[in-house]
Amino acid sequence: MTPIAFLDLKAQQARIGTGLRARLEAVLAHCQFVLGPEVAALEQRLAEYCGAAECVSVSSGTDALQIAMMAERIGPGDAVFLPAFTYTATAEVPLLLGATPVFVDVDPRSFQIDCVSLRHRIEAVRRAGRLRPAAIVGVDLFGQPAPWVELRGIAQAEAMFLLDDCAQSFGASLDGRKLGREADATAISFFPSKPLGGYGDGGALLTDDPARAKLYRSLRTHGEGETRYEVLRIGMNGRLDTLQAAILLAKLDVFDEELARREAIAQAYDAGLADRLAIPVRVRDSSSAWAVYSVLLPDAAARTATQEALRAAGVPSAIYYPRPLHHQPAYRDQHDGTALPVSEDLATRILALPIHPDLTDDEVARVIAAVPG
């Protein structure tokens, strides 16, 4: 039996090949490989798609997070609050800047940051008095939005910078509008596996603040000012390649169609699997970009058995994430020892099934049939 692809970029490339090659050939013709016209065109389209005033493309989603925090002068003595159940990039950036990541538990059903836990963690940091609560990073995990109304209320009450890590969820919406304007700034990733993915690394920052956007542009290009050799601040080399911008422009042409297909697959999984395991709970008044479709098994043994059954049927699976961040060796010394039971439990039971726009109906049926009853 032919194995099913967990991510099928070859099928996508065959589908969009004509437009994709035309975009790439245009770049090869003009040879402006750094900050060429496709970069500005992409930034404009991304901003328009989300309704944001400004978009600044950068070299990766991680660099987007770093540039956003550098612009706020986050560093030693600052606490950055973020969910424990997410990818390492969210936590490594504060550490790289000398700040301290403070891990927060997540909701057991939506997997998004838990605002009750967040309030407790902020209060604990203030009581300890060693760190200044400086920033909150809300992660739109697996394609769904974080609880932005509550997060904005907390950030405003605490006078903290609010950053949206939208790496997995570009294209999702909340209360009828696309993500991209829920926080002071929004970081996007264009890693190949993301809903809007390039053929390599790439990212962007969205903001409604022109001053922040101007600073982001300076920081992504070695801190330059009005001219290339005017250095106003310490920056980095964080520009998006023109070839990646061209690829993303071609993919944007079919992006909404792909989101619709992801939603159809998610609904088919919901209908076919709800009587066998815990399917994803939808965030209220939202639509998901379905970067990941994660189910919950009763325990670690049941997850292992399910993975083995899927593998035997030619169906791939993945675990996002096998260990919460506060249990990772790189972060253990930064964590204050507070138990985060939901994140710890999810890591033992969660399992992701294939979801990409080129899955056929027959393949979706195969996935459903392969999950043990």
N, C-alpha and C positions, 0 to 999 in steps of 0.2 A: 504494500500500500504506500503510495507516494506521501512522504511527510508533508505536513502543513507548515507553512512559513510563519514564524512568530511576527516577523516584519518583512514585507516583500517590496523592497525598493526597485527590484528589477521589473516587476509587473507595473509599478507606477511609472517607471521611466518609459516603458513601452507605450503606455497610455498617453503620456504627455510629450513624447519624444520630439515631435515636429516643432512645437513651440519652444521647448527647452533648448534644442540645438540652435534655433534661430537666435535666441537670447545670448547663448554662449558665443556664437560666431560673431555677433555684434561686438562683444567685448574683445575678442581676438583681433577684430579689425581695427578698433580704435586704440587698443593697447593701454588704456588708462586703468591699470590693474589695482591701483590704490585710490580710493575715493573717486572712482569714475562716476559717470552720470547715472548708472543703475543704482548706486548707493542712495543718492538723493531721491530717485524715483521710488525706491523701496520704502524709504523713511516716510515719504508723503503718503503712500498707499497704506502703510501700517497705521499711521496716525488717523487717517480718514476711516479706516476699518473700525477702530476702537472709539472714535470720536475724541481722541486726545489732541491737545494743542500742539504737542511737540513729540517727535520721535528721534532718537539718536541711536544709530546702529553701532554695534561693538563686536568684538572678536569672539565672544562666547557668553553664555548665560552667567557663568561664574564671574567673568569680567564685568558684566552688567551690575551684579550685586556689589562687586568691589568698588566700582566707580561711584555708584550711588552712595555708599558709605564713606568713601574718601571725600566726597563733596560735602558731607555733613560733619567732617572732621572727627569721625568716630575713631577712637584709639584707646590707649591705656587708661584704665580707670572707668571705662564705660561698660555697661551691661547691655547686651543685645539679646532680646527674648525671642525664641523661635521654637517650633515644634520638635520634639525628640524623634518623631516618626517621619523622616524625610531623608533626602539624599544629602551626602556629606557637604556638598558645595555651600549649602545654606549656612552651615556652622563654621566651615574652615575660613571663610572670608573675615569674620570678626577677629579670629585668632591671628590671621596674617597681618591685620592692622593693629594688633596689640590689645584689642578689646576682649571681653569675656563672653562667650555664648552661654546663655542661661536657658536650659532645656525645659520645655513645657509639655504637659501631657496632651493627648488628643481625644476627640470624641470617639467612642467605641463603634458608632454606626456610620458616621460620615468620614471618619479618619482625619478630619480637619482639626486645627488647633482648638483646644478647649478654653473658652474665655474664663471660666471659673478657675481653672488651673492657672491661667495667665495672671489673673488678679492676685492669687495667692503667692505666686512666684515674685511678682513685682513688690508686694508687701514685704516678703521675706528679705529681698535685697535691700529695700529701704531700711528695714530694721537693723540689718547687719551693718550698714553704713560704710562698707568698704568700696562699693561701686555706685556709679551714677546711672540710674535707669535712662538709657539714651535712645533706644530704638526697639521697635517690634517688627519682626518679619513674619507676615502671614503667607503661608504657602498654599497655593491652590492645588491640592494634591490630586493626582491621577486624572485630572481633567475637570474637576469640580471646584467651585469657588469656596474660599474660606468665609467665615462669618464676618463680613466686612462692616456691617452696621455696628456690631458690637466692638469690633477692633478699632474702628474710628472713634467711637465714644471713649474707649480706654485711652487711646493715644492722645486725644485732645485733653482729657482730664489730667493725664500725667505729663503733658507737655513733652511728648516723645515723638521722634521721627517714625513714620509708618511706611514700610516698604512691602510691596507685593512681589513675592517670588512666584511669578506666573509661568515658570519654565515649562510646566506640563499642561498648561491650560489655556494657551492662546486660542481664541475662538469660542470659549465658553462665555456664558452670559449670566447675569444676576439681575433680577427685577427688570428684565426687558432690555438691558444694555450690555454690550460686550465688556468683558474685563479689560482693564487698562487705565481706569480712572478712579479706582476704589481707594488708592493710597496716595501719599505724596509723590511716589514714583513707583513704576512697575517694571520689573526685570523679566525679559523674555529670553528663552533659549531656542536656537534653531538646530540643536543636535539632531542627527538624522532620524532618531526614533521618535521625535516629538511630532505632534499633529501637523505643524508646519515645520518641516525639517529640511536642512540643506544637505549638501554632500561633504560635510566636514563640520567644524565648529562655527558658531555664529550666535549673535544675540542682539538685543536692543533694549533701550530704556524709553519708557513712555512717561510723560509728565505734562501737566497743565501749566507749569511754572517756567516761563521763558528764561529766567535767571538760572534755574537749575539746568535747563537744557544747554545753555551757553557754557556753563561750567563742565557739564559732561563732555561736551565736544572738545574742550580744552584738555581735560584729563585723559581722554582716550588717545590724544596725540601729543604725548610728552609734556603736557602742561603749557602748550604754546598759547600765545596771545593773538594779536591781529595779524601777525606775520609768522612764518615758519621759524624764524630765528629769534623771536621774542619769547623767552621762557618765563612765564609768570608764576609757576608753581611746579611742584613735583608731580608728574603724571605717569603715564605708562603707554606702551604701544598696544592699544586696544581697538584698532580699527577693523571693520568688516571688509573682507576682500570683495572686490567688484564682481569676480566670478560667482561668489556665493550669493551676492545680491541678485545677479541675473537668474540664478537657479531658483531663488525664492520668489522672484517676480513671476516666473513661469508656474510655480506651484500655487501661488495665490490665485491664479486664474481658475483653478479647479477646487480651491480650498473649501468653499461652502458645500459643494457637491460631496466632497470627502467627509466633511463633518456629518452630513445627512446620512451617509452610508454607515459611518461609525455608530450613529444613533440607532439605525435600523438593526445593526448587529447586536448592540447592547439590549435592545428590546427583545430580540429573538432569544438571547441568552436568558434574560429575565423570565420569559415565558417557559423556556425549556428546563430551567435549572432550579426554580424557586422551591420545588418540592423536595430537592435533594441536598441543598446547602444554603448558606446565607449569602444572598446576592447583594450587590451594592445598594445602599440606601441613597436616594437622590436628595441633594440639597434643595430645600424648598425654594420655589420661585426662581429656578435656575435651569440652564441647559448645560450639559457637559461636553467637553471636547473629546472625552473618552480616550485619553492617552493610554490609560491602563484600565482594564476591567478586572478588578480583584474580588475574589470571593473569600469567604471564611469557612474553614473546616472546624470540626469540633475540637481537635487537638493536633499536636505535631505528628502523631502516628497516622491519623486519618489523612493528613496532608501528604505524607510520604506515600501512603497507599494510593492516593488519588494521582499523584505525579507518576507513579509507576504504571498505573492503568492507562493514563493518557499517553505516556511514552510508548507503550506497547501498541497503541492504536495510531501511532504516527502524529500525535498531537503534542506540540511543545507547551511548556508552561514556564513561569518564572516567579521568583519570590522577591517582592518589593515591600518590605525590607527584612532580611533575615536577622538583623540586630538593630535595636534602637540606638540613636547616636550616643546617648549617655553611657552605653555599654561598650562603645568602640574604644580600642586602646588609645587612639589619638586624643580622645576627649575625656577619658576617665579622670584625669588629674584636674580638669576644669570643672567637673561636676561636684556639687556639694553633697552628694549622697542621697538626695531626696528620691524616694521611690516614685516612679511614673508607671503605674500598673497597667494602664490601658496600652501604652506603647509596647511594654514588655510582653503583654499577652498577644497583641496583634502579630508581633514578629514570629510567634510560634505557629500561627494558624492561617496566615494570609497566603493566597495563591492567585497569580495573574494568568488569565487565559488569553489566547491570541485575539487581537482586535486591530484591524487595519482595513482601509477602504477597498483593498483588492481581495479580501476574503470572499469566496463565492458562497452562494446559499448552500450548496452541497457541503462545502468545508465547514460552515457554521453548524450544519446538522451533524457532521461527523464529530465536532467538538462536543456538542451536547450529548450525543450518544455515548461518547467515550467516558464521560464522568460517571463514576460508579453510583448506583442507586442506593 
